[in-house]
């Protein structure tokens, strides 16, 4: 009897792939076996040759919901055929080649189970199957078997074991399978101990009463309270020391959500997908606390994604705040004891369970921009899904890219695939640094990767770069230092499957700050290049950051630096002295700032688009004195511009482009004159903000078109954190398409520094492929 050995690679473990193969083999009347190993799934099938061919062709058409097939390889199989088709135990292998699935939101079938009073899992908050539930959050090593997860300590009862062993059951080899008899348990406690009654009902009652509840979720603790209770929301802000940054919200259903936010069909599909991210939506309606997102016209909503969340929201009539369970800027708690200790001054109650969270996973955040769902933070529901790298990278292997200092994630390249970690956070925090190192070790173990090449950012002060140097020396491994903005460009190319040897592209990379050549600070850049080369063709004029990092926190400093660069201060006072921004600046120690700038003392020049936005926001009175979080002033400028945007256009004669050495420099003196004049004339601030956006859009489009005449390219990459601005990305993309360019912008990996590691990794892999 002919036989066929079929190797399946991709997301094929822990997602019901083997029972799907079993069912398919039965349908085709084949015999043989299927099993997990460290390369994926192996299938041995026996039957008539024509039937085997049909069977192999059918596999990609019958994948279970969470599976992703990256490769299907077949070879003739010798030997005698068995009498039946079996699912056999997992086998070891030489190296971990399979991909761990991302944690997935509760599927409809499991929701039906917990809603059915006659079902043994009625109201059980840990119900799951092969189509949903925890994956990365509970795994310790591969193969993905129960003994390698935090479910190892929960022995299955006879009924669960029967499901687990039955290939016809959707819980066949669901590694987190459990029920109220044998699985994790839930309880509610306060500072004194356990509280009586149903934990979910009691927690809901506490939320309705204005209390703050710490909830142990899938990838970490959250802090929850009634989103309609302004006093409680203010109290949470004070306790958490998160004074202005928007809170995420959970609505019990899309119907509830639509009372407070607009939601398109694309946004709805994302909210209800297995990834279930936080979606940044346009606020609409009333009834929620104004302190949820101060000064913003958007709300970040998500829907319940675990049985626990579904059960809780089913007994609440309003959305809840669901923000990370931590003190501001620290990693969220994942351990019960740590949550009791670290959240004791924030939470009133703790809704906890005894299933360990092995790997911390923040909620992912996405926004619909230019017709695409784009990730702003990539974590739960998406990581650690692998990206199959483009043509030319098939042999890429053994690369570890360390990522950035802020919004850190790292990236492994293993056998032609890039695995970007979940969002780690800002490495300025000691706990985040510890988490970063531990997660790198875990990913290396999960994927059997001993790096031979390590990629780091050029910035000598980045802690990620310092750790990369340590690892490179210890392994040893070759070290690649990658320019920050080149990494942004390359990450976008890789995501869009641009081949290694493809033609050069033009790029506008706009962000806050990144180290450029010869120690300079960049952030408003125009490039021409690809994976291997990247040439800077034009840039914003470099203007001082008086006070260094303090200029990021205090936008007035950027406003003054720009104004003092373009104008004589006495002349400006004579012409515009009545403006609020000028009067504010006159109260500042300007002589000290002038001396610092003149002597180059803690006032490095930077071509930053992020600081450009801060300066204009400050000029319009938006968070001029102090920004509570990164990008607050720029977000406020985008929000202000929104209502007037489509009725406005760019200021005329607002910018110039001059050749300076090998590069062209973009000057904004004309724009500042136009803005100051509008402010003096009392022009509506929303119209001024809209005109500022249009001017940047027109300038960038014109510059890229001009550059294309000397550096031919039909594709433009738009990336960097500033392109999270919807008005900018949509406006510039439309103009470039009209001009005949193909526009590429990040989607599955953040445009901000959360996507940087992917770019670092492919640049290092490209260097190795020479």
ZIKAFEN-V209902 format. One record per backbone hydrogen bond with DSSP energy under -1.0 kcal/mol. NH is the residue of the N-H (numbers start at 0). CO is the residue of the C=O. Records with the same first field share a line. If there is no record, write none. Layout:
BEGIN
NH: CO  CO
END
This chain:
BEGIN
3: 44
4: 74
5: 42
6: 72
7: 40
8: 70
10: 67
11: 9
19: 15
20: 16
21: 17
22: 18
23: 19
24: 20
25: 21
26: 22
27: 23
28: 25
29: 24
30: 45
31: 83
32: 43
33: 85
34: 41
36: 39
39: 36
40: 7
41: 34
42: 5
43: 32
44: 3
45: 30
46: 1
51: 47
52: 48
53: 49
54: 50
55: 51
56: 52
57: 53
58: 54
61: 58
66: 63
67: 10
69: 8
70: 8
72: 6
74: 4
76: 2
85: 31
87: 33
90: 35
96: 37
98: 9
103: 132
104: 273
105: 304
110: 106
111: 107
112: 108
113: 109
114: 110
118: 115
121: 118
122: 113
123: 120
126: 123
129: 169
131: 128
132: 103
137: 134
138: 134
139: 147
140: 147
144: 142
147: 144
148: 145
149: 137
151: 148
153: 150
160: 156
161: 157
162: 158
163: 159
164: 160
165: 162
168: 165
171: 168
172: 163
173: 170
176: 173
182: 178
186: 351
188: 349
189: 192
194: 187
201: 197
202: 198
203: 199
204: 200
205: 201
206: 202
207: 203
208: 204
209: 206
210: 205
212: 223
213: 348
214: 221
215: 350
216: 219
220: 332
221: 214
222: 322
223: 212
226: 318
228: 225
232: 228
233: 229
234: 230
235: 231
236: 232
237: 233
238: 234
239: 235
240: 236
241: 236
246: 291
248: 299
249: 319
250: 301
256: 252
257: 253
258: 255
259: 256
260: 256
261: 281
267: 263
268: 264
269: 265
270: 266
271: 267
272: 269
277: 363
278: 300
279: 365
280: 298
282: 296
283: 259
288: 226
291: 288
295: 292
298: 280
300: 278
301: 248
309: 305
310: 306
311: 307
312: 308
313: 309
314: 311
315: 312
319: 249
320: 224
321: 247
322: 222
324: 220
325: 323
327: 239
329: 326
332: 324
338: 334
339: 335
340: 336
341: 337
342: 338
345: 342
346: 342
347: 211
348: 211
349: 188
350: 213
351: 186
353: 184
357: 136
358: 136
360: 218
364: 376
365: 277
366: 373
368: 371
371: 368
373: 366
374: 746
375: 364
376: 364
379: 361
381: 378
382: 378
384: 381
386: 417
388: 415
392: 389
395: 392
398: 412
399: 452
400: 410
401: 454
407: 424
410: 400
411: 418
412: 398
413: 416
415: 395
417: 386
418: 411
420: 409
422: 377
423: 407
424: 407
426: 404
428: 425
432: 428
433: 429
434: 430
435: 431
436: 432
437: 433
438: 434
439: 435
440: 436
441: 437
442: 438
443: 439
444: 440
445: 441
446: 442
448: 443
451: 397
452: 397
453: 477
454: 399
455: 479
457: 481
461: 458
465: 461
466: 462
467: 463
468: 464
469: 465
470: 466
471: 467
472: 468
473: 469
474: 470
476: 471
477: 451
479: 453
481: 455
486: 482
487: 483
488: 484
489: 485
490: 486
491: 487
492: 488
493: 489
494: 490
495: 491
496: 493
497: 492
499: 390
501: 498
504: 528
505: 714
506: 526
507: 716
508: 524
509: 718
510: 522
513: 521
515: 519
519: 516
521: 513
524: 508
525: 537
526: 506
527: 534
528: 504
529: 532
534: 527
536: 525
537: 525
538: 663
539: 523
540: 665
542: 605
544: 603
546: 601
547: 544
549: 546
550: 547
551: 548
552: 548
553: 549
555: 623
556: 553
558: 554
559: 555
560: 556
561: 557
562: 558
563: 559
564: 560
565: 561
566: 562
571: 567
572: 568
573: 569
574: 570
575: 571
576: 572
578: 575
582: 578
583: 579
584: 580
585: 581
586: 583
587: 584
589: 587
592: 588
593: 589
594: 590
595: 591
596: 592
597: 593
598: 594
600: 595
605: 542
606: 520
608: 522
609: 510
611: 607
612: 608
613: 609
614: 610
615: 611
616: 612
617: 613
618: 614
619: 615
620: 617
621: 616
626: 552
631: 628
634: 630
635: 631
636: 632
637: 633
638: 634
639: 635
640: 636
641: 637
644: 640
646: 643
647: 644
655: 666
657: 664
659: 662
662: 659
663: 536
664: 657
665: 538
666: 655
670: 653
671: 667
672: 668
673: 669
674: 670
675: 671
676: 672
677: 673
678: 674
679: 675
680: 676
681: 678
682: 677
687: 683
688: 684
689: 685
690: 686
691: 687
692: 688
693: 689
694: 690
695: 691
696: 692
697: 693
698: 694
699: 695
700: 696
701: 697
702: 698
703: 699
704: 700
705: 701
706: 702
707: 703
708: 705
709: 706
710: 706
715: 741
716: 505
717: 743
718: 507
721: 509
722: 719
723: 720
724: 721
728: 724
729: 725
730: 726
731: 727
732: 728
733: 729
734: 730
735: 731
736: 732
737: 733
738: 734
739: 736
740: 735
741: 713
743: 715
754: 751
755: 752
758: 754
759: 755
760: 756
761: 757
762: 758
763: 759
764: 760
765: 761
766: 762
767: 763
768: 764
END
